[in-house]
Amino acid sequence: GRLGAPHFLNEDDVRLLADHGMIIGSHGMRHRSWRNLGDHDLNEELVAARRRLEEVVGGPVTHAACPFGAYDRRVLGALRSHGYQRVFTSDGGPAVQPADALVAGVGLNRTCFV
C-alpha cells in the first residue's frame, strides 16, 4: 500500500532488488496487525498486497512478515491456505531449521519485505 509513497520504495526499486537476487516478501497492504482483522481485511493484507508485488516483480511472492510480529493460529492458517511458504515474525530466537515455515526474527539476508 505504501509502494511509491514518499520515503518508501517504488516499483523500480523493488524490481532492482529482485533483479539483484533479493527475495521479495509481503508485509501487508496497510501495515496493521493481522490478528484481529475480519476476513475481508485479512484477504486484502494477504492476497491483494501479494498480488500487487507479484505484478511488480513478475513472479511469485511466497514469503511474508507479520506486521508487529503479531500472529495467531487463524493468521498462520490463512497464510498457509494462500500459499505462503515462509512466514517471518519478530519472535525471539533463531529458527530451529533453515527450512522452517515459521521463522523467528526478521532482517535475514536476502529478504526484503515490502
C-alpha positions as CSV (number, residue, x, y, z in Angstrom):
1,G,0.0,0.0,0.0
2,R,3.0,2.3,0.5
3,L,4.7,1.3,-2.7
4,G,5.8,4.6,-4.3
5,A,4.8,6.8,-1.4
6,P,7.3,9.4,-0.3
7,H,10.2,7.8,1.7
8,F,9.2,4.3,0.6
9,L,10.4,2.1,-2.2
10,N,8.9,2.5,-5.6
11,E,8.2,-0.2,-8.3
12,D,11.6,0.3,-9.9
13,D,13.4,0.0,-6.5
14,V,11.6,-3.3,-5.8
15,R,12.4,-4.7,-9.3
16,L,16.0,-3.7,-8.9
17,L,16.2,-5.6,-5.6
18,A,14.6,-8.7,-7.1
19,D,16.9,-8.5,-10.2
20,H,19.9,-8.5,-7.8
21,G,18.8,-11.7,-6.0
22,M,16.8,-10.3,-3.1
23,I,13.7,-12.3,-2.2
24,I,10.7,-10.0,-2.2
25,G,8.2,-10.7,0.6
26,S,4.9,-9.2,1.6
27,H,4.4,-7.1,4.7
28,G,0.7,-6.5,4.0
29,M,-1.1,-3.6,2.4
30,R,-1.6,-1.1,5.3
31,H,0.9,-2.2,8.0
32,R,-1.7,-3.2,10.5
33,S,-1.8,-6.2,12.8
34,W,-3.4,-9.2,11.1
35,R,-4.7,-10.8,14.3
36,N,-8.0,-9.0,14.7
37,L,-8.9,-8.3,11.1
38,G,-12.1,-9.5,9.6
39,D,-12.0,-11.9,6.7
40,H,-12.2,-9.1,4.1
41,D,-9.5,-7.0,5.6
42,L,-7.2,-10.0,6.1
43,N,-7.7,-11.0,2.5
44,E,-6.6,-7.5,1.5
45,E,-3.5,-7.9,3.6
46,L,-2.5,-11.4,2.4
47,V,-3.9,-11.6,-1.1
48,A,-4.2,-8.1,-2.6
49,A,-0.8,-6.9,-1.3
50,R,0.9,-10.0,-2.6
51,R,-0.8,-9.8,-6.0
52,R,0.4,-6.2,-6.3
53,L,4.0,-7.2,-5.5
54,E,3.8,-10.1,-8.0
55,E,2.8,-7.7,-10.7
56,V,5.8,-5.6,-9.9
57,V,8.4,-8.4,-9.7
58,G,6.8,-10.5,-12.4
59,G,6.9,-13.7,-10.4
60,P,5.5,-15.4,-7.2
61,V,5.8,-13.9,-3.7
62,T,5.8,-16.7,-1.2
63,H,7.3,-15.0,1.9
64,A,5.5,-12.8,4.4
65,A,6.5,-10.9,7.5
66,C,3.8,-10.3,10.1
67,P,3.4,-6.6,11.0
68,F,4.4,-6.0,14.6
69,G,5.3,-9.7,14.7
70,A,1.7,-10.4,15.6
71,Y,0.1,-13.6,14.5
72,D,-2.2,-16.4,15.8
73,R,-3.4,-19.8,14.5
74,R,-6.0,-18.1,12.3
75,V,-3.4,-15.9,10.6
76,L,-1.0,-18.8,10.1
77,G,-3.8,-20.9,8.7
78,A,-4.8,-18.1,6.3
79,L,-1.2,-17.6,5.2
80,R,-0.8,-21.3,4.6
81,S,-4.1,-21.5,2.7
82,H,-3.0,-18.6,0.4
83,G,0.2,-20.4,-0.5
84,Y,2.8,-18.5,1.6
85,Q,5.8,-20.8,2.2
86,R,7.7,-18.9,4.8
87,V,6.4,-16.5,7.5
88,F,8.7,-14.3,9.4
89,T,8.0,-12.9,12.9
90,S,9.8,-10.8,15.4
91,D,9.7,-13.7,17.9
92,G,13.0,-14.0,19.8
93,G,15.5,-16.7,19.0
94,P,16.6,-18.5,15.9
95,A,14.6,-20.8,13.7
96,V,15.1,-24.4,14.5
97,Q,16.0,-25.3,10.9
98,P,16.6,-23.1,7.9
99,A,13.7,-24.7,6.1
100,D,11.1,-23.9,8.9
101,A,7.9,-22.3,7.5
102,L,7.7,-20.0,10.6
103,V,10.9,-18.1,11.1
104,A,11.7,-16.2,14.3
105,G,13.3,-12.9,13.7
106,V,13.4,-10.6,10.7
107,G,16.3,-8.9,8.9
108,L,17.5,-12.1,7.4
109,N,19.9,-11.9,4.5
110,R,18.5,-11.6,1.0
111,T,14.8,-11.0,2.0
112,C,13.1,-7.6,1.6
113,F,9.6,-7.2,2.9
114,V,7.5,-4.5,1.1
